Amino acid sequence: MTRDGNLAKPAAALDAAAIERCVKRIAREIAERNRDANGKLALIGIVRRGASLAERIAAALHADASAAVEVGTLDISSYRDDGRGAPGDPRLLGRDIPFAIDGRRVILVDDVLYTGRTVRAALTALTDLGRPDSIQLAVLIDRGRHELPLRADYVGKNIDAPAGQRVYVRLKEFDGLDAVAIGGSKA
């Protein structure tokens, strides 16, 4: 907060060019690590920004390695355990996964890895859908301080944001620009 009690403007951490470099690097690392996937590689992005990032990574994979990768989206709202999801029976509120995940190498994609609770919910949702050969995790930002014993296989950028601060990922598909900023409170 500023002296007058207003929230401080978030500090820029990544601009559009840096985000693009992160996406391309993640795609190269995925291609290198999964050379033997034999068409069984699939990306599933967590709704909202993870889904857009999955599309961008798939496009980069296609451009760099000429590898066509299927992409799906997953809404994990009802699987959350932190009070932010929908109450009631655990069912997917939304998904667009036009392929079976059984026997696939699934790359789960999200924008920020913080506590690990979103990833835990996504893993539960995926196992309700089938039995992948493996699940790997790709995130644009890993801000550390995980509450669960999880780590990303592919990270665009590690950012050590102070406790109580938020990491804002803005993507042009939703926000009209690409940027990552740190600031504000988590209220």
Secondary structure, DSSP 8 states (H G I E B T S, - for coil): --TTS-----EEEE-HHHHHHHHHHHHHHHHHHTTT-TT-EEEEEETTHHHHHHHHHHHHHHHHH----EEEEEE-GGG-SSS-S--SS---SEEE--S--TT-EEEEEEEEESSSHHHHHHHHHHHHH---SEEEEEEEEE----SSS---SEEEEE----TT-EEEEE-HHHHSS-EEEEES---
